[in-house]
């Protein structure tokens, strides 16, 4: 019997079945329902071994296609140069440069992106709802692994800060997608027709997210 691919195991009280995912760095994560036996994780990884390898190859191709300049991070299609400064604790943008702490850079960068995301999404969301003649009730910035945005029945909006790592038109498409849900909550033909009337090339942006979403990491 072939050896089992290494993986990280998690248990979730909300999981109803075994879930296997491949992270952007190629690491395998298995989520088990609370009462599932441990052997179920090995069985799932062994059964899905061909898919895991295909997924890893696809992730590697995507990363190579959007490779960034060393020492930079993406921001809405641009590249910002990272400039470490000893003693600094908070990231500050100066033109096309980000002044960052010399240590703990990743954590400080995420905090900066989250602050920037709130301002970027609020501005774009306000403009999109004004054009549509609708309103939203709340804006939340999150960092989900697999979800880019959501709109609740009560009009609460949630967006993933990692969208700031994507090209600007992709972010705008996601905003318009969620604003359309203020009028049509499901993904019925009426929803897609409404979205197309506002973002005629939405399919291009959706394809970009499917292909390169895994690369949106700092």
C-alpha positions in Angstrom: 0.0 0.0 0.0 1.3 3.4 -1.0 2.3 5.8 1.9 -0.2 8.4 2.9 0.6 12.0 1.9 1.5 14.1 5.0 -1.4 16.3 6.1 -2.6 18.6 9.0 -5.6 17.3 10.8 -8.4 19.4 12.3 -11.7 18.5 13.9 -14.8 20.6 13.4 -18.2 20.2 15.3 -19.8 21.7 12.2 -18.3 19.3 9.6 -20.7 16.7 8.4 -18.2 14.8 6.3 -14.4 14.5 5.8 -13.0 17.5 3.9 -9.6 17.5 2.2 -8.1 20.7 0.9 -4.8 21.8 -0.5 -3.4 25.1 0.7 -1.7 27.7 -1.5 1.7 26.3 -0.4 0.8 22.8 -1.3 0.1 21.7 2.3 -2.8 19.3 2.7 -5.4 19.9 5.4 -8.0 17.4 6.5 -11.1 18.4 8.5 -12.9 15.6 10.3 -16.4 15.6 11.9 -16.2 15.5 15.7 -16.9 11.7 15.9 -15.3 10.4 12.8 -12.5 7.9 13.4 -8.9 9.0 12.7 -8.5 6.4 10.1 -11.1 8.2 8.0 -8.5 11.0 7.4 -5.9 8.5 6.1 -8.5 6.9 3.9 -9.6 10.2 2.4 -6.1 11.4 1.6 -5.1 8.0 0.1 -8.3 8.0 -2.1 -7.8 11.6 -3.2 -4.0 11.3 -3.8 -4.3 11.8 -7.6 -6.5 14.9 -7.1 -4.1 16.2 -4.5 -1.2 16.0 -6.9 -3.2 17.6 -9.7 -4.2 20.4 -7.4 -0.6 21.0 -6.3 0.6 21.2 -9.9 -2.2 23.7 -10.7 -1.3 25.8 -7.7 2.4 25.8 -8.8 1.4 26.9 -12.3 -0.8 29.7 -11.1 1.9 31.0 -8.7 4.5 31.0 -11.5 2.1 32.9 -13.8 1.6 35.7 -11.3 5.0 35.7 -9.7 5.8 39.0 -8.0 9.0 40.9 -7.8 11.1 39.8 -4.8 10.7 42.2 -1.9 7.3 43.5 -2.9 3.7 42.8 -2.2 0.7 43.3 -4.6 -1.9 46.0 -4.0 -4.8 46.2 -6.5 -2.6 45.4 -9.5 0.5 47.4 -8.4 3.6 46.3 -6.5 4.6 48.0 -3.3 8.2 47.7 -2.2 8.8 46.5 1.3 11.3 48.7 3.3 12.1 47.1 6.7 12.9 49.6 9.5 14.3 48.5 12.8 12.1 49.6 15.7 9.0 50.1 13.6 5.8 48.3 14.8 3.2 49.6 12.4 3.2 49.5 8.6 3.1 52.9 6.8 2.7 53.5 3.1 4.9 56.1 1.4 4.2 56.3 -2.3 5.0 52.9 -3.8 6.8 51.8 -0.7 5.6 50.1 2.5 7.7 50.9 5.6 7.5 47.7 7.6 8.8 46.3 10.9 12.1 44.5 10.6 10.6 41.5 12.5 7.0 40.2 12.6 6.5 41.6 9.1 3.8 39.3 8.0 1.5 40.0 11.0 2.0 43.7 10.6 1.3 43.6 6.9 -2.0 41.8 7.5 -3.1 44.4 10.0 -2.2 47.1 7.4 -4.1 45.3 4.7 -7.1 44.9 6.9 -7.2 48.6 7.7 -6.8 49.5 4.0 -9.5 47.0 3.0 -12.1 48.6 5.2 -11.4 52.0 3.5 -11.3 50.5 0.0 -14.4 48.4 0.4 -16.4 51.1 2.1 -15.7 53.6 -0.6 -16.5 51.2 -3.4 -19.5 49.7 -1.6 -21.0 53.2 -1.0 -20.6 54.1 -4.7 -22.0 50.8 -5.9 -25.1 50.9 -3.7 -25.7 54.5 -4.6 -25.7 53.6 -8.3 -28.1 50.7 -7.6 -30.4 52.6 -5.3 -29.9 50.1 -2.5 -28.4 50.2 1.0 -26.4 47.9 3.2 -26.4 47.7 7.0 -22.9 46.6 8.0 -19.4 46.1 6.6 -17.1 43.4 8.0 -13.5 42.6 6.9 -12.5 39.0 7.3 -9.7 36.7 6.2 -11.5 33.5 5.3 -9.6 30.7 3.5 -12.2 29.9 0.9 -14.7 32.7 0.8 -14.2 36.1 -0.9 -17.4 37.9 0.2 -21.0 37.5 1.4 -24.2 39.4 1.7 -26.8 38.5 4.4 -30.5 38.8 4.0 -30.3 41.8 6.3 -27.9 43.6 4.1 -24.7 42.9 6.1 -21.7 42.8 3.9 -18.4 40.8 4.5 -15.3 41.0 2.3 -12.0 39.2 2.4 -9.0 41.6 2.8 -7.0 39.4 0.5 -8.9 40.8 -2.4 -6.6 43.8 -2.2 -3.9 41.5 -3.5 -5.9 41.0 -6.7 -6.2 43.4 -9.7 -8.5 46.3 -9.1 -11.2 45.2 -11.6 -11.5 41.8 -9.7 -12.2 43.6 -6.4 -14.8 45.8 -8.1 -16.5 42.8 -9.6 -16.8 41.2 -6.2 -18.3 44.3 -4.8 -20.9 44.5 -7.6 -21.6 40.8 -7.2 -22.5 41.3 -3.5 -24.5 44.5 -4.2 -26.6 42.6 -6.7 -27.5 40.2 -3.8 -29.2 43.1 -2.1 -31.8 42.8 -4.8 -31.6 39.1 -5.7 -30.3 36.8 -2.9 -29.9 33.7 -4.9 -27.9 32.8 -8.0 -31.0 32.6 -10.2 -31.0 33.7 -13.9 -32.4 37.0 -12.6 -29.3 37.5 -10.5 -26.8 36.7 -13.3 -28.8 39.0 -15.7 -28.6 41.8 -13.1 -24.8 41.3 -12.6 -24.2 41.2 -16.4 -26.0 44.5 -16.8 -23.6 46.1 -14.3 -20.4 44.2 -15.0 -20.5 42.9 -18.6 -17.1 41.2 -18.3 -17.8 39.6 -14.9 -16.9 36.1 -16.2 -13.3 37.2 -16.9 -12.9 38.4 -13.3 -14.6 35.2 -11.9 -12.2 33.1 -13.9 -9.3 35.1 -12.6 -10.3 34.4 -9.0 -10.8 30.7 -9.7 -7.4 30.4 -11.3 -5.3 32.7 -9.2 -7.2 33.1 -5.9 -4.8 30.7 -4.2 -1.9 33.1 -4.9 -3.5 35.9 -2.9 -1.3 35.7 0.1 1.5 37.7 1.7 
